[in-house]
Amino acid sequence: MAIVNFRTDELTQQALDELTADGATVSAAIRQALLDAARQKRRDLMRRESTALLTDAADLAESRAVLSDMDDLRAW
């Protein structure tokens, strides 16, 4: 495992204080914050990709074609 050192500024120290107010260790709070940030970054990327697909004419046409083909397979 890597050991990371960093200097806090006033805002990051306040955030760290908030994250450890429940008794969490500084290391646990930082680990959780990193995991949360990575998860949020993935969600933001997925949101941007799906927004781009909403305006992609070729993708919309393909989706409509697939839905049309599947409609023929419906039992009712």
C-alpha positions in Angstrom: 0.0 0.0 0.0 1.1 3.5 -0.8 1.5 6.1 1.9 0.4 9.5 0.8 1.2 12.8 2.6 -0.5 16.0 1.7 -0.9 19.5 3.2 -4.3 20.7 4.0 -5.5 24.2 3.5 -8.2 25.8 5.5 -11.1 24.4 3.4 -9.7 20.8 3.2 -9.0 20.9 7.0 -12.6 21.9 7.6 -13.8 19.1 5.3 -11.5 16.6 7.1 -12.8 17.8 10.5 -16.3 17.3 9.3 -15.5 13.8 7.9 -13.9 12.7 11.2 -16.4 14.3 13.5 -18.2 10.9 13.9 -15.0 9.4 15.3 -13.6 8.1 11.9 -9.9 8.1 11.6 -8.3 10.6 9.2 -7.1 7.6 7.1 -10.6 6.1 6.9 -12.1 9.4 6.0 -9.6 10.1 3.3 -10.0 6.5 1.9 -13.8 6.9 1.8 -13.6 10.4 0.2 -11.3 9.0 -2.5 -13.7 6.1 -3.2 -16.7 8.5 -3.2 -14.9 10.9 -5.6 -14.0 8.1 -8.0 -17.6 6.8 -8.0 -18.9 10.3 -8.7 -16.4 10.7 -11.5 -17.6 7.5 -13.1 -21.3 8.6 -12.7 -20.5 12.0 -14.3 -18.8 10.2 -17.2 -21.8 7.9 -17.7 -24.1 10.9 -17.5 -22.1 12.8 -20.2 -22.1 9.6 -22.4 -25.8 9.1 -22.1 -26.5 12.7 -22.8 -24.4 12.5 -25.9 -26.4 9.4 -27.0 -29.7 11.3 -26.6 -28.6 13.6 -29.4 -27.0 10.9 -31.6 -29.3 10.5 -34.6 -27.7 7.3 -35.7 -28.0 5.7 -32.2 -31.6 6.9 -31.9 -32.5 5.4 -35.4 -30.9 2.1 -34.4 -32.8 2.0 -31.1 -36.0 2.6 -32.9 -35.3 -0.1 -35.4 -34.5 -2.6 -32.6 -37.7 -1.6 -30.8 -39.7 -2.1 -34.0 -38.1 -5.5 -34.6 -38.9 -6.6 -31.0 -42.5 -5.3 -31.3 -43.1 -8.1 -33.8 -42.0 -10.7 -31.3 -44.5 -9.6 -28.6 -47.1 -12.1 -27.5 -49.8 -9.5 -27.0 
